[in-house]
């Protein structure tokens, strides 16, 4: 069973690696933030799967800490002031 869980963790890790392309090529900050959220969620999933497969409870704690950090990062992104909203109307794109 642990081999299956580790295989699923590798599959998720590959899918998350493809999300790195969106971070590098994202057309806007919102796309990049969504890709960062994909990385966080994928990292959490991989850590949880590895923690269950290896029966190591510390990795589950690390995954839960990463989940909290991802929530804070999203809140910071959403509440951050947007420079384009404060620009005069003729400068907005």
C-alpha positions in Angstrom: 0.0 0.0 0.0 2.8 2.4 0.8 4.2 1.9 -2.7 0.9 3.0 -4.2 0.8 6.1 -2.0 4.4 7.0 -2.9 3.5 6.6 -6.6 0.5 8.9 -6.2 2.8 11.4 -4.5 5.2 11.3 -7.4 2.3 11.8 -9.8 1.1 14.8 -7.9 4.7 16.2 -7.8 4.9 16.0 -11.6 1.6 17.8 -11.9 2.8 20.5 -9.5 6.0 20.8 -11.5 3.9 21.6 -14.6 2.3 24.4 -12.5 5.8 25.9 -12.3 5.5 26.8 -16.0 2.4 28.9 -15.2 4.4 30.8 -12.6 7.1 31.6 -15.0 4.8 32.3 -18.0 1.7 33.6 -16.2 0.2 36.6 -18.0 -0.8 38.4 -14.8 -0.4 38.4 -11.0 -3.7 36.5 -10.4 -2.6 33.6 -12.6 0.7 33.5 -10.9 -1.0 33.5 -7.5 -3.2 30.6 -8.5 -0.2 28.7 -9.6 1.5 29.3 -6.3 -1.7 28.0 -4.6 -1.4 24.9 -6.8 2.1 24.5 -5.6 1.0 24.8 -2.0 -1.9 22.4 -2.3 0.3 19.9 -4.2 3.0 20.2 -1.6 0.5 19.6 1.2 -0.9 16.5 -0.7 2.6 15.1 -1.2 3.6 15.6 2.4 0.4 14.0 3.6 0.8 11.0 1.3 4.5 10.5 2.3 3.6 10.9 5.9 0.9 8.2 5.7 3.1 5.9 3.5 6.1 6.1 5.9 4.1 6.3 9.1 5.9 9.5 10.1 3.6 11.8 12.0 6.0 14.8 11.7 5.4 15.2 8.0 1.7 15.5 8.7 2.5 18.4 11.1 4.6 20.0 8.4 1.8 19.6 5.9 -0.7 21.3 8.2 1.8 24.2 8.8 2.2 24.6 5.1 -1.6 24.7 4.7 -1.8 27.6 7.3 1.0 29.5 5.5 -0.8 29.1 2.2 -4.0 30.6 3.6 -2.0 33.6 5.0 -0.3 34.1 1.6 -3.6 34.1 -0.2 -5.1 36.6 2.3 -2.0 38.9 1.9 -2.3 38.8 -1.9 -6.0 39.6 -1.8 -5.7 42.4 0.6 -2.6 44.0 -0.9 -3.1 47.3 -2.5 -3.2 47.2 -6.3 -1.2 50.0 -7.9 -3.4 50.0 -11.0 -6.5 50.8 -8.9 -4.9 54.0 -7.5 -3.6 55.3 -10.9 -5.4 58.0 -12.7 -8.1 56.8 -15.2 -5.9 57.6 -18.3 -3.1 55.4 -16.9 -5.2 52.4 -16.2 -5.0 49.5 -18.6 
